[in-house]
Amino acid sequence: MDTLEREQALLEMRQTADAFYRSAVKIGNHPFIEFAGLMNEYISACQLAHNEGMDFSQCNVHNGKALPLKPFMSDYINEKLECIFSGAKVMTAAAETSGA
């Protein structure tokens, strides 16, 4: 994606996450609502990448590029995953520094 495409994608991603959150709240299942937090943290990481001139759409395990994450971001992601999956913890400090 070029710069303008990324900016449009970020806008649409935020709109999608907001719509998901509003719908999930109506359902009333707290762990399901936490997925909105994961989406928003992903969007925050994409925004960081975009600010650094990176094409966040290429940041994935298949391309070997990682999104930039600040330590508090992986802590937040872990908090959401622990709530959703009852104790699962998959993010580590090493993961956040290995590809940024």
N, CA, C and O atoms as a MOPAC input file, in Angstrom:
PM7 MOZYME 1SCF
protein

 N      0.83800 1    -1.17900 1     0.00000 1
 C      0.00000 1     0.00000 1     0.00000 1
 C      0.88300 1     1.24200 1     0.00000 1
 O      1.94200 1     1.26900 1     0.62600 1
 N      0.43100 1     2.25900 1    -0.70800 1
 C      1.14400 1     3.52900 1    -0.63200 1
 C      0.60000 1     4.33100 1     0.55800 1
 O     -0.28900 1     3.86400 1     1.27000 1
 N      1.13000 1     5.52100 1     0.76600 1
 C      0.77000 1     6.33200 1     1.92600 1
 C     -0.72900 1     6.61700 1     1.99400 1
 O     -1.34100 1     6.45500 1     3.05000 1
 N     -1.31600 1     7.03400 1     0.89000 1
 C     -2.74900 1     7.35800 1     0.89000 1
 C     -3.60900 1     6.11700 1     1.12200 1
 O     -4.61900 1     6.18000 1     1.82400 1
 N     -3.21800 1     5.01800 1     0.54600 1
 C     -3.95300 1     3.76600 1     0.76400 1
 C     -3.89200 1     3.34900 1     2.22500 1
 O     -4.88600 1     2.88100 1     2.78000 1
 N     -2.73000 1     3.51500 1     2.85100 1
 C     -2.59700 1     3.16700 1     4.26400 1
 C     -3.45500 1     4.07500 1     5.13300 1
 O     -4.09300 1     3.60800 1     6.07800 1
 N     -3.47700 1     5.36100 1     4.82400 1
 C     -4.31100 1     6.28300 1     5.60100 1
 C     -5.78400 1     5.91700 1     5.48300 1
 O     -6.51300 1     5.96100 1     6.47400 1
 N     -6.23100 1     5.55600 1     4.28300 1
 C     -7.61900 1     5.14200 1     4.08900 1
 C     -7.88900 1     3.83200 1     4.82400 1
 O     -8.94000 1     3.66600 1     5.44300 1
 N     -6.94900 1     2.91800 1     4.75400 1
 C     -7.11200 1     1.63400 1     5.45300 1
 C     -7.22700 1     1.85700 1     6.95500 1
 O     -8.07100 1     1.24000 1     7.60400 1
 N     -6.40000 1     2.72100 1     7.51400 1
 C     -6.47400 1     3.01000 1     8.94700 1
 C     -7.83400 1     3.58100 1     9.32300 1
 O     -8.40800 1     3.19800 1    10.34300 1
 N     -8.34300 1     4.47800 1     8.52100 1
 C     -9.67100 1     5.04500 1     8.76600 1
 C    -10.73600 1     3.95100 1     8.75800 1
 O    -11.56700 1     3.88400 1     9.66400 1
 N    -10.71300 1     3.10800 1     7.75300 1
 C    -11.71200 1     2.04700 1     7.63600 1
 C    -11.53500 1     0.98300 1     8.71900 1
 O    -12.51800 1     0.41700 1     9.19600 1
 N    -10.30200 1     0.71200 1     9.10400 1
 C    -10.05300 1    -0.24400 1    10.18200 1
 C    -10.64900 1     0.27200 1    11.48600 1
 O    -11.26400 1    -0.48900 1    12.23300 1
 N    -10.47000 1     1.56900 1    11.76200 1
 C    -11.05200 1     2.15700 1    12.97700 1
 C    -12.57700 1     2.08000 1    12.94600 1
 O    -13.20500 1     1.76000 1    13.95600 1
 N    -13.16500 1     2.36900 1    11.80200 1
 C    -14.62200 1     2.29300 1    11.67800 1
 C    -15.10900 1     0.86100 1    11.89100 1
 O    -16.12900 1     0.64200 1    12.54600 1
 N    -14.39700 1    -0.09700 1    11.35000 1
 C    -14.76300 1    -1.50100 1    11.49600 1
 C    -14.64900 1    -1.95200 1    12.94900 1
 O    -15.53600 1    -2.63400 1    13.46300 1
 N    -13.55200 1    -1.57100 1    13.61300 1
 C    -13.36600 1    -1.93900 1    15.01800 1
 C    -14.44700 1    -1.31800 1    15.89300 1
 O    -14.93500 1    -1.95700 1    16.82500 1
 N    -14.82200 1    -0.08100 1    15.60000 1
 C    -15.87400 1     0.59100 1    16.36100 1
 C    -17.21200 1    -0.11900 1    16.17600 1
 O    -17.94700 1    -0.32900 1    17.14100 1
 N    -17.52100 1    -0.48300 1    14.94900 1
 C    -18.77500 1    -1.19400 1    14.67100 1
 C    -18.78400 1    -2.55400 1    15.37900 1
 O    -19.80300 1    -2.95800 1    15.93900 1
 N    -17.64900 1    -3.25400 1    15.35200 1
 C    -17.55600 1    -4.53900 1    16.04200 1
 C    -17.80800 1    -4.34200 1    17.53200 1
 O    -18.58800 1    -5.08100 1    18.13500 1
 N    -17.15100 1    -3.34900 1    18.12900 1
 C    -17.30300 1    -3.10600 1    19.56200 1
 C    -18.76800 1    -2.86100 1    19.92100 1
 O    -19.28800 1    -3.45900 1    20.86400 1
 N    -19.42600 1    -1.98900 1    19.17400 1
 C    -20.83200 1    -1.68800 1    19.47000 1
 C    -21.70400 1    -2.93900 1    19.35700 1
 O    -22.60800 1    -3.14200 1    20.16700 1
 N    -21.43900 1    -3.75900 1    18.37200 1
 C    -22.20100 1    -4.98800 1    18.20100 1
 C    -21.88800 1    -5.99800 1    19.31000 1
 O    -22.79100 1    -6.64800 1    19.83500 1
 N    -20.62200 1    -6.12300 1    19.65700 1
 C    -20.21400 1    -7.07400 1    20.69400 1
 C    -20.80400 1    -6.71400 1    22.05300 1
 O    -21.19900 1    -7.59700 1    22.81400 1
 N    -20.86500 1    -5.41700 1    22.36100 1
 C    -21.45200 1    -4.97900 1    23.63100 1
 C    -22.91300 1    -5.42200 1    23.71600 1
 O    -23.37900 1    -5.82900 1    24.78000 1
 N    -23.62400 1    -5.34400 1    22.61300 1
 C    -25.03400 1    -5.77100 1    22.59000 1
 C    -25.16400 1    -7.26100 1    22.89000 1
 O    -26.14600 1    -7.69300 1    23.49300 1
 N    -24.18100 1    -8.03600 1    22.47100 1
 C    -24.21400 1    -9.48200 1    22.71500 1
 C    -24.02700 1    -9.76300 1    24.20100 1
 O    -24.66800 1   -10.65700 1    24.75300 1
 N    -23.15500 1    -9.00600 1    24.84500 1
 C    -22.99700 1    -9.13100 1    26.28700 1
 C    -22.01500 1   -10.18400 1    26.77400 1
 O    -22.02400 1   -10.53400 1    27.95400 1
 N    -21.17000 1   -10.69400 1    25.89000 1
 C    -20.15600 1   -11.68400 1    26.28300 1
 C    -18.82600 1   -10.94200 1    26.43200 1
 O    -18.20100 1   -10.57300 1    25.43800 1
 N    -18.39500 1   -10.72300 1    27.68800 1
 C    -17.21600 1    -9.90000 1    27.94200 1
 C    -15.96300 1   -10.35200 1    27.18300 1
 O    -15.31900 1    -9.50700 1    26.56100 1
 N    -15.58200 1   -11.63700 1    27.19800 1
 C    -14.38500 1   -12.02300 1    26.45000 1
 C    -14.48400 1   -11.70100 1    24.95300 1
 O    -13.48400 1   -11.36500 1    24.31800 1
 N    -15.67600 1   -11.80400 1    24.40500 1
 C    -15.86100 1   -11.47800 1    22.98700 1
 C    -15.63600 1    -9.98500 1    22.75300 1
 O    -15.06800 1    -9.59600 1    21.73300 1
 N    -16.07200 1    -9.16300 1    23.67800 1
 C    -15.86900 1    -7.71800 1    23.57700 1
 C    -14.37900 1    -7.38200 1    23.57700 1
 O    -13.95800 1    -6.41500 1    22.94200 1
 N    -13.58200 1    -8.18200 1    24.29000 1
 C    -12.14400 1    -7.93800 1    24.36800 1
 C    -11.46200 1    -7.99700 1    23.00400 1
 O    -10.39300 1    -7.41200 1    22.82900 1
 N    -12.05200 1    -8.68300 1    22.04500 1
 C    -11.49100 1    -8.69900 1    20.69600 1
 C    -11.41300 1    -7.29400 1    20.10900 1
 O    -10.52100 1    -7.01000 1    19.31000 1
 N    -12.32400 1    -6.42100 1    20.48900 1
 C    -12.26100 1    -5.03800 1    20.03000 1
 C    -10.97900 1    -4.37500 1    20.53200 1
 O    -10.35600 1    -3.59900 1    19.80800 1
 N    -10.58900 1    -4.67600 1    21.75900 1
 C     -9.33500 1    -4.15700 1    22.28500 1
 C     -8.13800 1    -4.65300 1    21.48700 1
 O     -7.20800 1    -3.89500 1    21.21300 1
 N     -8.16400 1    -5.92900 1    21.11700 1
 C     -7.08900 1    -6.47300 1    20.28200 1
 C     -7.04300 1    -5.76500 1    18.93300 1
 O     -5.97200 1    -5.39800 1    18.44900 1
 N     -8.21300 1    -5.57800 1    18.33400 1
 C     -8.25500 1    -4.89000 1    17.04200 1
 C     -7.70600 1    -3.47400 1    17.15800 1
 O     -6.93100 1    -3.03100 1    16.31200 1
 N     -8.10900 1    -2.77200 1    18.20200 1
 C     -7.64500 1    -1.40200 1    18.36400 1
 C     -6.14700 1    -1.32700 1    18.64200 1
 O     -5.48700 1    -0.38100 1    18.21300 1
 N     -5.60900 1    -2.30400 1    19.34700 1
 C     -4.16100 1    -2.30800 1    19.58700 1
 C     -3.41900 1    -2.61900 1    18.29400 1
 O     -2.34700 1    -2.06700 1    18.04500 1
 N     -3.97800 1    -3.49700 1    17.47300 1
 C     -3.40200 1    -3.76600 1    16.15600 1
 C     -3.40300 1    -2.49200 1    15.31900 1
 O     -2.41600 1    -2.17600 1    14.65500 1
 N     -4.50800 1    -1.76900 1    15.35400 1
 C     -4.59700 1    -0.51600 1    14.60500 1
 C     -3.56500 1     0.48500 1    15.12100 1
 O     -2.95700 1     1.20700 1    14.33100 1
 N     -3.36600 1     0.53400 1    16.42300 1
 C     -2.34600 1     1.43100 1    16.99200 1
 C     -0.95600 1     1.05900 1    16.48400 1
 O     -0.16200 1     1.93800 1    16.14900 1
 N     -0.66100 1    -0.22900 1    16.42800 1
 C      0.63400 1    -0.67500 1    15.91200 1
 C      0.76500 1    -0.33700 1    14.42400 1
 O      1.83900 1     0.04800 1    13.96100 1
 N     -0.32100 1    -0.48200 1    13.68900 1
 C     -0.30900 1    -0.11200 1    12.27000 1
 C     -0.06500 1     1.38300 1    12.10800 1
 O      0.65400 1     1.80300 1    11.20000 1
 N     -0.65500 1     2.18100 1    12.97800 1
 C     -0.44400 1     3.63000 1    12.93200 1
 C      1.02100 1     3.96300 1    13.20700 1
 O      1.60300 1     4.81600 1    12.53700 1
 N      1.61900 1     3.28600 1    14.19800 1
 C      3.04300 1     3.48800 1    14.47500 1
 C      3.88500 1     3.15200 1    13.24300 1
 O      4.78100 1     3.90800 1    12.86700 1
 N      3.59200 1     2.02500 1    12.62900 1
 C      4.32500 1     1.61300 1    11.43000 1
 C      4.15100 1     2.65700 1    10.32800 1
 O      5.12400 1     3.05700 1     9.68800 1
 N      2.94000 1     3.08800 1    10.11200 1
 C      2.64900 1     4.09400 1     9.08700 1
 C      3.42600 1     5.37700 1     9.36300 1
 O      3.99100 1     5.97200 1     8.44500 1
 N      3.45700 1     5.80500 1    10.62500 1
 C      4.18700 1     7.01300 1    11.00200 1
 C      5.67800 1     6.89300 1    10.70300 1
 O      6.35800 1     7.89000 1    10.46200 1
 N      6.17600 1     5.65700 1    10.72200 1
 C      7.59200 1     5.38800 1    10.42700 1
 C      7.82300 1     5.11200 1     8.93700 1
 O      8.93400 1     4.77000 1     8.53200 1
 N      6.76600 1     5.26100 1     8.12300 1
 C      6.89300 1     5.03700 1     6.68800 1
 C      6.83600 1     3.58500 1     6.27000 1
 O      7.17200 1     3.25100 1     5.13400 1
 N      6.41400 1     2.71400 1     7.17800 1
 C      6.31600 1     1.27700 1     6.88200 1
 C      4.93400 1     0.93700 1     6.33100 1
 O      3.92900 1     1.52000 1     6.73600 1
 N      4.90200 1    -0.00300 1     5.41600 1
 C      3.63600 1    -0.52100 1     4.90800 1
 C      3.17300 1    -1.63400 1     5.84100 1
 O      3.60800 1    -2.78000 1     5.72500 1
 N      2.27900 1    -1.27800 1     6.77300 1
 C      1.82300 1    -2.23900 1     7.77700 1
 C      1.11000 1    -3.43200 1     7.17200 1
 O      1.03000 1    -4.48300 1     7.80900 1
 N      0.58900 1    -3.30000 1     5.96100 1
 C     -0.10200 1    -4.43600 1     5.33600 1
 C      0.86500 1    -5.55800 1     4.97700 1
 O      0.44800 1    -6.67800 1     4.68200 1
 N      2.15100 1    -5.25100 1     5.00600 1
 C      3.17600 1    -6.25900 1     4.71200 1
 C      3.81300 1    -6.83000 1     5.97400 1
 O      4.71200 1    -7.66600 1     5.89400 1
 N      3.34900 1    -6.38100 1     7.13700 1
 C      3.91300 1    -6.84400 1     8.40800 1
 C      3.12700 1    -8.05400 1     8.89700 1
 O      2.05600 1    -7.92800 1     9.49100 1
 N      3.68300 1    -9.21500 1     8.63100 1
 C      3.06400 1   -10.46500 1     9.06600 1
 C      4.10300 1   -11.57700 1     9.00000 1
 O      5.18600 1   -11.40200 1     8.44000 1
 N      3.76500 1   -12.69300 1     9.56400 1
 C      4.70500 1   -13.81400 1     9.63000 1
 C      5.08000 1   -14.31800 1     8.22900 1
 O      6.17200 1   -14.85600 1     8.04600 1
 N      4.20700 1   -14.15500 1     7.25500 1
 C      4.46300 1   -14.65100 1     5.90400 1
 C      5.53600 1   -13.83100 1     5.19000 1
 O      6.28400 1   -14.35700 1     4.36500 1
 N      5.60500 1   -12.54300 1     5.51400 1
 C      6.59500 1   -11.66200 1     4.88600 1
 C      7.82400 1   -11.43800 1     5.75300 1
 O      8.80200 1   -10.84000 1     5.30500 1
 N      7.77900 1   -11.91500 1     6.99300 1
 C      8.92700 1   -11.77200 1     7.87800 1
 C      9.13100 1   -10.36800 1     8.42000 1
 O     10.19500 1   -10.06200 1     8.95700 1
 N      8.12900 1    -9.51400 1     8.28700 1
 C      8.22000 1    -8.14800 1     8.81100 1
 C      7.28800 1    -8.02800 1    10.01300 1
 O      6.16700 1    -8.53600 1     9.99700 1
 N      7.76600 1    -7.35200 1    11.05200 1
 C      6.97900 1    -7.21200 1    12.27400 1
 C      6.52300 1    -5.77200 1    12.46200 1
 O      7.22100 1    -4.82800 1    12.09200 1
 N      5.36000 1    -5.62600 1    13.03400 1
 C      4.87300 1    -4.30600 1    13.41100 1
 C      5.68600 1    -3.78700 1    14.59100 1
 O      6.10400 1    -4.56600 1    15.44700 1
 N      5.90900 1    -2.48200 1    14.64200 1
 C      6.57700 1    -1.94100 1    15.82000 1
 C      5.63000 1    -1.98100 1    17.01700 1
 O      4.48800 1    -1.53200 1    16.92700 1
 N      6.10700 1    -2.51700 1    18.12800 1
 C      5.31500 1    -2.56700 1    19.35600 1
 C      6.12500 1    -1.97500 1    20.49700 1
 O      7.31700 1    -2.24900 1    20.63600 1
 N      5.48600 1    -1.18500 1    21.28700 1
 C      6.10100 1    -0.67900 1    22.51100 1
 C      5.80400 1    -1.70300 1    23.61300 1
 O      4.79900 1    -2.41000 1    23.53500 1
 N      6.66200 1    -1.79300 1    24.63700 1
 C      6.45400 1    -2.81300 1    25.68000 1
 C      5.04900 1    -2.79800 1    26.27900 1
 O      4.47500 1    -3.85900 1    26.52200 1
 N      4.49200 1    -1.62700 1    26.51800 1
 C      3.15000 1    -1.57700 1    27.10000 1
 C      2.10600 1    -2.15000 1    26.15700 1
 O      1.05100 1    -2.60400 1    26.60000 1
 N      2.39000 1    -2.13200 1    24.85700 1
 C      1.43300 1    -2.68300 1    23.89700 1
 C      1.34400 1    -4.19700 1    24.02600 1
 O      0.24600 1    -4.75400 1    24.01900 1
 N      2.48300 1    -4.86700 1    24.14500 1
 C      2.43500 1    -6.32300 1    24.28400 1
 C      1.80900 1    -6.71000 1    25.62400 1
 O      1.13600 1    -7.73700 1    25.71900 1
 N      2.02600 1    -5.89400 1    26.66000 1
 C      1.37100 1    -6.14900 1    27.94400 1
 C     -0.14500 1    -6.07400 1    27.78700 1
 O     -0.86900 1    -6.92200 1    28.30800 1
 N     -0.61600 1    -5.07300 1    27.08000 1
 C     -2.05200 1    -4.90500 1    26.85200 1
 C     -2.62000 1    -6.06600 1    26.04400 1
 O     -3.69600 1    -6.58100 1    26.34900 1
 N     -1.88100 1    -6.47300 1    25.00400 1
 C     -2.32300 1    -7.60600 1    24.17700 1
 C     -2.42000 1    -8.86600 1    25.03200 1
 O     -3.38400 1    -9.62400 1    24.92300 1
 N     -1.42700 1    -9.08500 1    25.87500 1
 C     -1.46600 1   -10.23800 1    26.78000 1
 C     -2.67800 1   -10.18500 1    27.69700 1
 O     -3.34100 1   -11.19900 1    27.91500 1
 N     -2.96600 1    -9.01400 1    28.23000 1
 C     -4.12500 1    -8.85400 1    29.11400 1
 C     -5.41200 1    -9.26400 1    28.39900 1
 O     -6.25700 1    -9.95000 1    28.97300 1
 N     -5.55200 1    -8.84100 1    27.15300 1
 C     -6.74700 1    -9.19300 1    26.37400 1
 C     -6.78500 1   -10.69700 1    26.09800 1
 O     -7.82900 1   -11.33300 1    26.24700 1
 N     -5.64400 1   -11.26200 1    25.69500 1
 C     -5.59700 1   -12.69900 1    25.40400 1
 C     -5.87500 1   -13.53800 1    26.63600 1
 O     -6.54300 1   -14.56800 1    26.55300 1
 N     -5.36500 1   -13.10100 1    27.78200 1
 C     -5.62200 1   -13.83100 1    29.01800 1
 C     -7.10700 1   -13.82400 1    29.35900 1
 O     -7.63600 1   -14.83000 1    29.83100 1
 N     -7.77000 1   -12.72800 1    29.13100 1
 C     -9.21200 1   -12.65400 1    29.39300 1
 C     -9.97900 1   -13.55400 1    28.42000 1
 O    -10.86500 1   -14.30900 1    28.82100 1
 N     -9.62600 1   -13.46100 1    27.14400 1
 C    -10.35800 1   -14.21600 1    26.11300 1
 C    -10.11200 1   -15.71700 1    26.24000 1
 O    -11.04800 1   -16.51300 1    26.16400 1
 N     -8.86500 1   -16.09400 1    26.43300 1
 C     -8.49600 1   -17.50600 1    26.39900 1
 C     -8.09100 1   -18.05900 1    27.76000 1
 O     -7.37700 1   -19.05900 1    27.83200 1
 N     -8.52800 1   -17.43300 1    28.81500 1
 C     -8.34000 1   -17.92300 1    30.18700 1
 C     -6.90600 1   -18.31300 1    30.50500 1
 O     -6.63000 1   -19.47100 1    30.81800 1
 N     -5.99900 1   -17.35800 1    30.42600 1
 C     -4.64000 1   -17.59400 1    30.86000 1
 C     -3.61000 1   -17.74000 1    29.76000 1
 O     -2.42400 1   -17.88300 1    30.05900 1
 N     -4.01000 1   -17.71100 1    28.50700 1
 C     -3.03100 1   -17.82500 1    27.42300 1
 C     -2.15900 1   -16.58400 1    27.38800 1
 O     -2.65800 1   -15.46500 1    27.50800 1
 N     -0.85900 1   -16.77900 1    27.22500 1
 C      0.06100 1   -15.64600 1    27.12800 1
 C      1.02900 1   -15.94400 1    25.99000 1
 O      1.84800 1   -16.85900 1    26.08200 1
 N      0.92900 1   -15.16600 1    24.92400 1
 C      1.74000 1   -15.47500 1    23.75100 1
 C      2.74200 1   -14.39100 1    23.38600 1
 O      3.65700 1   -14.66000 1    22.60700 1
 N      2.61200 1   -13.18700 1    23.91000 1
 C      3.52000 1   -12.10100 1    23.56400 1
 C      4.66500 1   -12.03700 1    24.57100 1
 O      4.44300 1   -12.17100 1    25.77400 1
 N      5.86900 1   -11.83500 1    24.09000 1
 C      7.01900 1   -11.67000 1    24.97400 1
 C      7.79200 1   -10.42300 1    24.56800 1
 O      7.60500 1    -9.89800 1    23.47000 1
 N      8.65300 1    -9.95600 1    25.44700 1
 C      9.47500 1    -8.78800 1    25.14100 1
 C     10.36600 1    -9.08300 1    23.93700 1
 O     10.59700 1    -8.19100 1    23.12000 1
 N     10.86900 1   -10.30300 1    23.80600 1
 C     11.71500 1   -10.66100 1    22.66600 1
 C     10.96100 1   -10.52200 1    21.36300 1
 O     11.53400 1   -10.08900 1    20.36300 1
 N      9.69500 1   -10.87800 1    21.35000 1
 C      8.89600 1   -10.78800 1    20.12200 1
 C      8.74300 1    -9.35100 1    19.67400 1
 O      8.72900 1    -9.07500 1    18.47400 1
 N      8.62900 1    -8.43100 1    20.61500 1
 C      8.38200 1    -7.04600 1    20.23400 1
 C      9.63300 1    -6.35200 1    19.72000 1
 O      9.52500 1    -5.33000 1    19.04200 1
 N     10.81100 1    -6.87200 1    20.02200 1
 C     12.04300 1    -6.21900 1    19.56400 1
 C     12.68000 1    -6.92500 1    18.38600 1
 O     13.58600 1    -6.37600 1    17.75900 1
 N     12.22800 1    -8.13100 1    18.06800 1
 C     12.90400 1    -8.91500 1    17.04800 1
 C     12.70800 1    -8.39700 1    15.63000 1
 O     13.59600 1    -8.56600 1    14.79500 1
 N     11.57300 1    -7.77000 1    15.33300 1
 C     11.33400 1    -7.38200 1    13.95600 1
 C     11.13400 1    -5.90900 1    13.73800 1
 O     10.84900 1    -5.49500 1    12.61400 1
 N     11.26800 1    -5.11100 1    14.74900 1
 C     10.97000 1    -3.68600 1    14.57200 1
 C     12.15100 1    -2.89200 1    14.07700 1
 O     12.04400 1    -1.68100 1    13.88400 1

